[in-house]
Amino acid sequence: MPIKSEIFVNKSKLIFVYILVALTGCTSSSGIIPDGQSSYRVIHTGDTGFTNSNTLTKDAYAEANAFCAKQGKIVETLNLESKQARPMGGWPEASLWFRCVNRASENSPESAKKLQEI
């Protein structure tokens, strides 16, 4: 039969693991916000300092892609800002400013113009 102190230690370890898992996966989203004519912004913020800003950037793009796909369009990035957690305040965040555009076919005049610019 286990001693009471062993049971307490095992429960304490389990609670610690639950808290750690909860803290590492917490993020919040602003949702899609209209920002200017035909442009939008989405901001993903980590609710703890343990969230990686690369994950937030990926999540912001996923939300923007889903939004544009509903319109039959794709994301065109206007600006992307990403910040890691900062000491003495400031959770990690990713802010994506974008617009939804039609997918240009490879033979379209727009594609030819972009290739010439490169």
N, C-alpha and C positions, 0 to 999 in steps of 0.2 A: 504494500500500500504506500503511495507516495506521501511524502511529508508535505505539510501545508506550505512551507516555504518554497518547495519545488513547484507546486501548482501556481503560486503567486508569481514566481519568476517566469514560468511558461506563459502565463496570461499577460504579463508585462511585455514580453517579447512579441507576442501576437498583436497586442495593441500598438506597439511601436511600429511594426511592419504595416499595419493598416493605416496609421497616420502618415508614414513615409510615402506609401502608394498614393494616398489621397492628395498629398501636397505636390507630388511630381506631375500629376496629370491635370491640374486645374488651370484652365484657360477660359477667357471670355471673349466674345466677339461683339463688335458694335452693330453687326448686321450691315447690309448694303445701305450706304447713305448717299443720296444724290448730292453731287458737289460740282456745280457749274452746269453748263449746257452740255448734255449728253455725256457727262463724266460722273464717276462714282468713286467712293472711298470706302474701304473696309479696314477696320483696325482690330487686330487680335492682340490681346494682352495676357501675359502669364499672371496668374493670381499668387504666385510665389516666385522666389528667386531661383528656383530649381528648373524652371522651364527654359529650354533652349530657343533662342530667337529664330533659328533655322526652321524649327518645327512650326513656329508661329507664322513665318513667311509662307511655308508650304500650305498651312491651313487657310491663310488669307487668299492665296491663289486658288485653292480648291473651291472656296466659297464664291469667288469672282467667276471662275470658270462655270460653275453650276448656274449662276445668275445669267451669264451671257448665253449659255447653251439653251436655256429656256426660250431665248429670242432667236435661236438658230445662228448665233454669232460666236465670235471668239474674243478673248481678252487682248487688249492692246495696253501695255503698261505705260502710264504717263510718268509715274514716279514711285519709287519704293524706298521706304526708310525702315531700317531694322536696328533695334537697340538691345544689347544684352542687359542683364540686371546690373544696377549700379549701387555701389555702397551708399549707405545713408539715404536710401530712398530711390525709388524708380524701379518698377518691375520691368521685365523684358517685354518688348512689344514689336510688332510689325505693322506698318501702315502702308497700304497699297492704294494708289490713286490710279484709276484705269477708266477705259471706255470700252464699249462693246462694238466691234466692227465686223463687217462681212468677211468671210474667209475668201481671200483673193485666189483665183485659180492661177496655176503656174504660167498660163499663156496670156494672162490679162495685162493691159497696159500698165496697171499699177505695179505689178511684179517686175515688168521689164524696166520701169523707171527706178525701182529700188535696186535692181541689179546694177544699173548704170551708176548709181550713187556710190556703190561699194567699190 
